């Protein structure tokens, strides 16, 4: 019989998250094997419970038992241990995204309430794990991120413009800003002030070469003009009115001929759009997945032209591109 849901995958997620949050994973991070007693002492945990969890981690191939105790396998290290600050993240790293998924699923348990009331219930703000949330963005697939950068630069070049200065709006830890900076672009990262310390840790030496600005893009953007404004995973958080206002704000911050690049799920173009819309239902007051016509309307109203919607080959979302109309001789923008 074919099951609708693989229950074992749900169990696997919860075991891995519990091992991370309790400290079991980090207790096994050293080069030397650790006994169950040592691990239990490290995490200030119950010996019986730690033994059960260690055996479960072995069954998932992320831990192994060797003479002297337990240790992480190469698979466990690659997927669950963060590298030193500033070092490149392994493409397989899942630590933050696992924590984020578990937190997200807790919200999905509120769906019966949301279906009745049309909004999420009041939640304790302290429950939000800011670090895992912003780090999740950096654990994206590197080839997919590189495809986005290439597509943005190619679109700009097609219009006869070079990208010298860019702004990553709501850019989390700067994973995309750094990729543009690696291409010789002067990059600015804008996000809330409390996010910037995490960005500095993630960027390492690159934090000295990327301008980090704390602020709220719903209110204002740093003074430009920029040749490119990149907005990844932003538009699904808000409703039409705020998205239209943000688009106009971005238009004002761009130089004539400058490019807006929006990466997000587009309804009826992304196979993940319907379930992602459910996620926005539990996570936001007004967010959702928007149609191509919505994006075109916001961009056209703000003054953008040459609008394109690209289906990305290496990720299930889309890239919406538009160009600020150049200034014509004797005319305004």
TORFI-488307 format. One record per residue (C-alpha): x, y, z. Coordinates in steps of 0.02 Angstrom, whole numbers, plus 32768, in hexadecimal, padded with zeros to 4 digits. Layout:
XYZ/...
***
This chain:
800080008000/804080AE7FD5/803381258068/800A81DC8053/808D820B80D5/813381BA80FE/812381B581BB/81D8818181CE/821582248182/81B082858203/81FF821D828E/82AC82388243/829582F48241/825D82F982F7/82EC828A8332/836E82F482D9/83248396831B/831F835283CC/83D6831C83BD/840883CA8383/83A1842B8402/83D683BE8495/848F83CB846A/84A78313843E/84EA833D8391/856983BA83D2/859D8342845C/85D782CC83D2/862E8353836D/86DE833083AC/875C82BB835D/875B824183EF/86C881CB840E/865B81ED84A5/860881708518/854E817C853A/857981B285EB/85E7823F85AB/8564827A8530/84DD827885B8/854E82DF8629/8572835C859D/84BA837C857A/8485836A8630/840D82E385F7/83C6823D862F/843B81AC8609/83B2813685CD/836781BA855B/841181E68514/8438813084EE/8394811B8492/83B381B9842D/846681888403/842A80E183C0/83A4813B835C/842881AD8310/848A811382E0/83F280CC8287/83EB816E8221/84A4815C81F2/84D58202823F/852E81B182D4/8593811282EA/85D580A98379/86908089837D/870980518404/86FC80D3848C/864B810B846A/85E5816B83EA/861381EC8367/85C3824182D3/85D981F1822A/861982548195/85638263815E/853182A98207/85BF83278208/859A8366815A/84DF837B8176/84D783AE822D/8574840D8260/858E84C38233/863C84F381F2/86A3857C8247/86668631822E/86858670817F/86AA85C48137/863F858B80A4/85A6852780D6/85A684768092/851F8461800F/84D883D18077/84CB8431811B/841B84238164/842D8455821A/83D084FB8215/835184C18195/8323842A8201/8304849C8296/829F8512822A/8236848481E2/820C84458290/81D984F382C6/817185068228/811884618244/80E5849B82F2/808B8529829C/803684B18224/7FE6845C82BA/7F8284FD82CF/7F3084EB8224/7E8784B2826B/7E81855582CE/7EBA85BA8237/7E36856B81C8/7DB085A38242/7DF486518267/7E56868081CB/7EF386AE822A/7F78865B8298/7F5A86578353/7FBD86C583C8/8068867783E3/80F58696845C/817487048400/81FD86B38467/81DD860E8411/8225864D836D/82D78611834A/831E86A582EB/83C8865582D1/838785B68280/830C861C8218/838E868F81CA/840F860481BB/8392859A815C/839D861680CD/845985F980BF/8443853C80B6/83F685488009/843C84E77F77/84D985437F38/84B9851B7E7F/840B85647E91/844F86047EDE/84D286107E55/844B85FC7DD1/83EE86927E1B/848B86FE7E19/84B186CF7D65/83FE86F17D30/83FD879D7D83/84A387D17D35/846F878F7C8A/83CA87EE7C90/8423888E7CC1/84A188797C34/8416885A7BB7/83D589087BDE/848189517BC4/84A5896C7C7C/852E892F7CEF/850C89027DA4/858889657E0A/852089807EA8/8499890D7EEB/842C89027F85/83F0885F7FD1/834A88908021/8320882680B9/83BB87C08091/83CB87618137/8481872F8153/84BE877080AB/84CE86CC804C/8492871D7FAB/84E987C47FC9/858D87667FDA/8571870B7F36/855A87B17EDD/85F287F87F37/865887647EFC/862F879E7E4B/867988497E6D/85D488A07E96/85CE89207F24/854B88CE7F92/84DB8914801B/847A88A38091/83DD88E980E3/8386888D8170/834A88AC821F/83D188E1829C/83C088418301/83EA87D98267/848E88318240/84F787DB82C9/84CA8734827A/84F9877A81D0/85A387AE8211/85C387018257/858D86AD81B6/85EC87248143/8690872381A3/8710878B8142/868B87B480C0/8631881C8144/86B988A0812B/869688A88070/85D888AA8074/8579894080B7/850789058143/847289768166/83F1895C81EF/8343899581C7/8291896B8195/8275896080DA/81BB897980F8/81E48A2D8127/827C8A6080C2/83148A248060/83C78A63806B/83EA8AF27FF1/84228AB37F48/84278AB97EBC/843F89FD7EA4/845089A07E00/83F989077E47/838188E67ED6/836F882E7F04/82DA87F57F6D/82DD873D7F97/824B86EE7FF5/820087968023/815F87AC7FC2/810B87118009/810F875D80B8/809C87EF808E/7FF78818803B/7FDC88777F97/7FDD89277FE0/808389148039/80D188BC7FA4/809A89497F31/80E389CB7FA9/8187896A7FB8/8195895D7EFB/81818A1A7EEA/82028A357F73/827E89C57F17/825D8A237E75/828C8AC67ECA/83308A7C7F0B/836A8A3F7E5F/83CD8A9E7DDE/837B8AB67D34/83868A0F7CDB/839C89B87D83/835789097D9F/82DF88C27E1F/82F288067E3A/826F87AA7EA2/828986F47ECC/81ED869D7F0C/816A86197EE5/80F186507E5D/804386027E60/801D858F7DCD/80D5858B7D9D/812385377E35/80E984887E68/810D84B57F1D/80A085507F1D/800085057F68/805384B88001/80C3854F8017/802685B9801B/7FEC854E80AE/809085758105/8072862F80EF/7FC286168132/800785D681D7/809C864B81DF/805986F581AA/7FC1876481BA/7FB387908101/803C873580A1/802486B98016/805F867C7F6C/803C86F87EE1/801786E37E29/807D87227D98/7FF687A57D76/800C87E77E28/80C788007E11/80B1884F7D67/802F88C67DAE/809E88FD7E3F/813689167DCE/80D789727D45/808289E57DC1/812A8A117E0E/81738A3C7D62/81D2899F7D32/81DA895F7C7F/821E88C67C23/81D288547CA8/8202879D7C9F/81D687077D0B/8257867C7D03/823D85C97D3D/82E0859B7D92/832D84F77D5B/837F84D17E02/82F685007E7E/823784F57E83/821B85B17E8B/821F863D7E0C/828286DC7DEA/821D87777DBF/828487FD7D68/825D88B07D37/82BE89487CFC/82A989FC7D34/828A8A647C9A/83228ACC7C6B/831A8B897C6B/82FC8BCC7BBD/834B8C6F7B87/82DD8CFF7BBC/82638C8F7C1B/824C8C4A7CCB/82568B947CFE/
***
